[in-house]
Amino acid sequence: MKKNNKKINGRRDENSGGRRGRRIRGNRGNGRGRGKEGIIDSKNLLKSKPEAQPHRLEGIYIIKSNKEYLATKNLCPGELVYGEELITIEEIKEIELQNNNDNNDNSSESSESRDIQVINKSLNIQNNHNIENKIEYRVWNTFYSKLGAAIESGIINIYMKPGSKVLYLGAGNDSYSTISHISDLVGKEGAIYGVEKSEIKGLVLKNMAKKRENIKPIIYDARKPFNYKNSITNLVDCIFADISGQDITNIISINAEFFLKNKGGFICVINASHNDSKNLSQKEKFDEQIRLLREYNLYVKEFVSLVNFESGYAVVSGLFKPYRDYLDE
C-alpha cells in the first residue's frame, strides 16, 4: 500500500514518513506540545529582517522576525552547542562627542588656551559619526530547555542576571542547552557551578568550559555537597535544579544550606511521576512537592506548568529563607 505523503503548510506530515526540518519554538505561549502548533521550520526564521529587543528578564532578548523567539547574546560567537540557530544583527548607534568648549569664556584665559579649545571643538564636530556593531544571538529552543520553557510560559523571576553566580544541579540535562544559555545570560562577570554525577556528561561540560570560561564543572553527586564544598568558595545568588528522583526536594535543600545566600533564589524542575502514589492526582503530587520544599526553608513564590512543552513537568521558584526569618514575619 502506498503511503500518503500529504503536505501540511508546505511540509510533509510527520505521520507520512517524511522528514521535517529542525524545529524552533515560535509564537510565544501558543504551543501545544512537540510537533504541533507553535513549531515552525527554521528556514522561515530569516525570511524577514530580524530585530532584537530586550526581554523583561535581564540578559534575555526577543528576536522579532516572522515570529518571535527567545535568545541570548552568544558568549562564544560562531559556536553552536545543541544545533541552535545563530543570528547576527547589525546595530547602528550614533556617537556624539561632547564639546569641550565653554560658552562663558573667562577673559583671563590665555590666547593659547582658547586656540586649543577651538581646535578641540573642530575635531569633535568631525568625529561625530555612526558606529556599526554586529551582535550574534543564539535562538533559545524552548523545547530543549525546561528553563526556556518556563520563561516562555510566563515565569516572573528567575533570580539570575548578568554577573550572577548560579549553582546548576544536573548540569548535563536538556542536551546542555540550559547551561549554555545561562552561560550567555550571566556573561563573563558571572559564574555557573555545574554539578553533574555522570562522568560522560562531565567530560562534555569540561570541553564546553574550555570555551565558556564562566562554566565551572563539578563532577560529583549533588546528593553529597560536602564532597565539593571546597569547589564553591562564595555563596551563590541562585540554584537551578533539574534532577531525576523522588528526593529532589531534599537535594536542593541541602545544597541551599551549603551554598545559597540568605534570601537567594531557587528554581526547581518537578515531575509528577516522581511521586509513586496512585491515589493522588497530578496537581496533588505537585502540591506535595511544594509542601516539602517549604518544610526545607524554600519559600515557593511561583508555580509554572510546562504542559505545553513537557507533559507531567512543572517549574517552581522562590526564595531560600532560614527558619529564623519566618519567626520575624
Buried (B, 14 or more C-beta within 10 A) or exposed (E): EEEEEEEEEEBBBEEEEBEBEEBBBBBBEEBEBBEEEBBBBBEBBEEEEBEBEEBEBEBBBBBBBBBBBBBBBBBBEEBEBBEBBBBEBEEEEEEEEEBEEEEEEEEEEEEEEBEEBEEBEEEBEEEEEEEEEEBBBBBBBBBBBBBBBBBBBEBEBBBBBBBBBBBBBBBBBBBBBBBBBBBBBBBEEBBBBBBBBBEEBBBBBBEBBEEBEBBBBBBBBBBEBEEBEEBBEEEBBBBBBBBEEEEBBBBBBBBBEBBBBEEBBBBBBBBBEBBEEEEBEBEEBBEBBBEBBBEBBBBBEBBBBBBBBBBBBBBBBBBBBEEEBEEEE
